Amino acid sequence: MHRVLSIVTDYDRAAARDRVVLDADDRHRRRIVLTGEKGTQVLIDFPAPVAMRDGDGLVLDDGSIIAIAGAPEPLVEIAAPNAFETVRLAWHLGNRHTDVQIVGAKVRIRRDHVLEEMLRGLGAHLTPVEAAFDPEPASPHGHDHQHGHGHG
């Protein structure tokens, strides 16, 4: 079994030794054993969790690279008539701590009938899609629910 030394974004994808296909949750790991489509087994063992994105490469202890592909997931693509409305919709999603991916002028989220109903009520146009989900990384400060005001 090979050990992963680092993650790279710039590499020759055609020269990749193998490929692992992972959903968004499985691409955020500290430690895991992965098996590529050609059977290559690799160990990821980093001191802290890392976020791997669709298209990244895992550099192995022998110098070879395993490509990371995002597994298609059921998503909804959110469109609004203008930039202001897009920001307003994104604010509502962020206020609910929803993972979002920005794709051009649109926002993608995992399918969720409650959020979809809310977004339609706010005037969003929704299109179901199956695609790799690469949500924006979480803020580095963490979130401990201490906002300086009472929740009583």
C-alpha positions in Angstrom: 0.0 0.0 0.0 1.3 3.4 -0.9 1.2 6.4 1.4 0.0 9.8 0.2 2.6 12.6 0.8 0.7 15.6 -0.6 -2.1 16.9 -2.7 -1.5 18.8 -5.9 -3.7 20.8 -8.3 -1.3 21.1 -11.2 -0.2 17.8 -12.7 -0.3 15.8 -15.9 -3.7 14.2 -15.6 -3.0 11.8 -18.5 0.0 10.4 -16.6 -2.0 9.7 -13.4 -1.4 6.1 -12.2 -5.0 5.5 -11.2 -8.2 7.4 -10.2 -10.4 7.5 -7.1 -14.0 8.6 -7.3 -15.3 10.2 -4.1 -18.3 12.3 -3.1 -17.8 15.6 -1.4 -18.0 14.2 2.1 -15.4 11.5 1.3 -13.1 14.2 -0.1 -12.7 15.8 3.3 -10.6 13.5 5.3 -7.7 13.2 7.7 -7.1 9.4 7.5 -8.6 6.9 5.1 -7.5 4.0 2.9 -8.7 4.4 -0.7 -8.7 2.0 -3.6 -8.5 3.3 -7.1 -10.4 2.1 -10.1 -7.4 0.1 -11.2 -6.9 -1.4 -7.8 -4.2 0.8 -6.4 -4.5 1.1 -2.6 -3.3 4.3 -0.9 -3.3 5.5 2.7 -4.1 9.2 3.5 -2.8 10.0 7.0 -2.5 13.7 7.5 -2.2 15.5 10.9 -5.5 17.4 10.2 -8.4 16.9 7.8 -7.8 18.1 4.3 -10.2 19.1 1.6 -9.6 17.4 -1.7 -11.4 18.8 -4.8 -12.5 17.2 -8.0 -9.4 17.2 -10.3 -6.8 17.3 -7.5 -4.0 14.7 -7.5 -2.6 12.6 -4.6 1.2 12.4 -4.7 2.4 9.0 -3.5 5.6 7.9 -1.8 6.9 6.5 -5.1 6.3 9.8 -6.9 3.3 8.6 -8.9 0.0 10.5 -8.8 -3.6 9.3 -8.2 -6.3 11.5 -9.7 -9.3 12.5 -7.6 -12.6 12.7 -9.3 -15.8 13.9 -7.7 -18.6 11.4 -7.8 -21.8 12.7 -9.3 -24.3 13.7 -6.6 -27.9 14.8 -6.8 -27.7 18.6 -6.7 -29.9 21.6 -7.5 -28.6 24.5 -9.5 -30.0 27.9 -8.3 -30.4 30.8 -10.7 -31.7 34.3 -10.0 -32.6 37.2 -12.4 -29.7 39.4 -11.2 -26.6 39.5 -9.0 -28.5 41.1 -6.1 -31.0 38.3 -6.0 -28.2 35.7 -6.3 -26.5 37.2 -3.2 -29.8 37.4 -1.3 -30.5 33.7 -2.0 -26.9 32.8 -1.0 -27.3 34.7 2.2 -30.4 32.6 3.1 -28.5 29.4 2.4 -25.5 30.6 4.4 -27.8 31.6 7.3 -28.9 27.9 7.3 -25.2 26.7 7.3 -25.8 25.0 3.9 -22.8 23.9 1.9 -22.8 25.7 -1.5 -20.8 25.6 -4.7 -20.6 28.6 -6.9 -20.6 27.8 -10.6 -20.4 31.0 -12.7 -23.5 33.1 -11.8 -25.3 30.1 -10.2 -25.2 28.4 -6.9 -25.4 24.6 -6.3 -26.5 22.8 -3.2 -27.3 19.2 -2.4 -31.0 18.3 -3.1 -33.1 19.2 -0.1 -36.9 19.6 -0.6 -37.2 22.0 2.4 -34.5 24.3 1.0 -35.8 24.0 -2.5 -39.3 25.1 -1.4 -37.8 28.1 0.5 -35.8 29.1 -2.6 -38.7 28.8 -5.0 -40.7 31.0 -2.5 -37.9 33.6 -2.7 -38.1 33.6 -6.6 -35.2 31.3 -7.5 -35.2 29.2 -10.6 -34.1 25.6 -9.7 -32.6 23.0 -12.1 -31.8 19.5 -10.8 -28.4 18.3 -11.9 -26.1 15.3 -11.3 -22.5 16.6 -10.9 -19.5 16.5 -8.7 -20.1 18.7 -5.7 -17.2 21.0 -4.7 -18.6 23.2 -1.9 -16.8 26.3 -0.8 -14.4 25.6 2.0 -15.7 26.3 5.5 -14.4 29.4 7.3 -11.1 28.7 9.1 -12.2 30.0 12.5 -14.7 27.2 13.1 -18.1 27.7 14.6 -18.9 27.2 18.2 -22.3 29.0 18.4 -21.0 31.7 20.7 -22.2 34.8 18.9 -22.2 37.2 21.8 -25.9 37.2 22.3 -28.4 34.9 24.2 -30.3 32.1 22.5 -33.0 32.2 25.2 
